[in-house]
Amino acid sequence: MNIDPRSLYTRATEQIAALVATVRPEQLAGPTPCAEFDVRTLLSHIAGGTRRIAVVGAGGDGMAVRPFLDGVEDDRWSAAYDEVRTEVRKSWADDARLDALVTVPWGEAPGRIALSGYVMEAVTHTWDLSESLGRPLVLDPELAEFALGIARRVLPDERRDDEELPFDSAVPAPEGADAYGRLAAYLGRRPLS
């Protein structure tokens, strides 16, 4: 896989930023498809994971970065997310980072592979957040198709028994599911309603 995923990652973060901007205070304690997260915790994880890949892109130890962003006031999620996604653009600006070996939660990989994995994560959490908020925006299907391709490549088995994996076994996609619905089902997620 010799692609440059930076533009896809940027598009994914733009989509997340648009969704985060729609979050109302009364939605922060609401459920998400990630059973252990409410909307506030999901936002914290999205921002924390984004900070982690920014540190990786800058050549730092991403594994030392907690994948949650703590201490964000309820009315500052948009600003906090914008700050960390700006860090990502800066830290991955050098083309050499795409071929540098980096360490991410699933192991050591060239930067382009690691960043592609984070596209998958960002797009998956986009679906999670969108579902939690009642699907307020039309989502980019090309991003979901890319993320689904990555998911199928790195998580080929229907059953995922490894407790360290943040994805459950694949479930059947609802009839007529769009690319996001197929991605979510492949990663073991179910719609809230």
C-alpha positions, 0 to 999 in steps of 0.5 A: 500500500503506497498511498498518501493518506494525509488528504483523507485524514484531513477530510475525515477531521473536517467531517468530525469537526462539522459533527462536533459543532452540532453537539448540544450540551444536553447530548453530552451524557447521551449513549453511543454505539460504543457501550462504554462511552457516552457522547462526552467520553467519545469526544474525549477519545476522538480528540485524544486519539487525534493528539496521539497520531499528531505526536506519532507524526512528529516523531514522538512516542504516541504510546505515551499519549493517553487516547483521551483528552481530559479537562475539556469544558463542555462548551470547548469541544469544537475548539479542542478538536480544532487544536489537535487536528491542526497539530496533525496537519503540522506533524505529518507535513514532511513527506518523509514521515510517510515512510518512517517506521512508527509505533501505534497501538497495533504495532510498528508500521510505516507512517502511511500505514499508521495514518491510514489506520487512523483514518479508519479509526476517525471515520468509524468514530464519525459514524459513532458520533453521527449515530449518537447525535441522530445523524445530523449531517450527510457523511462522505461515502468515499471516506467510509469506503476507504476505511472499510478497505483498511478494516478488511485488510487489517482485521480480516477475520469475522471473529475477533477474540483478542480482548485488546482489539477495540472492535467486536466480531463483524455483525450483518449490515442492515439491508441497504446499508450505506458505506458507513453502515457496512463499516460499522457492521464490519467492526461489530457496531450496531445502530442505536435505533 
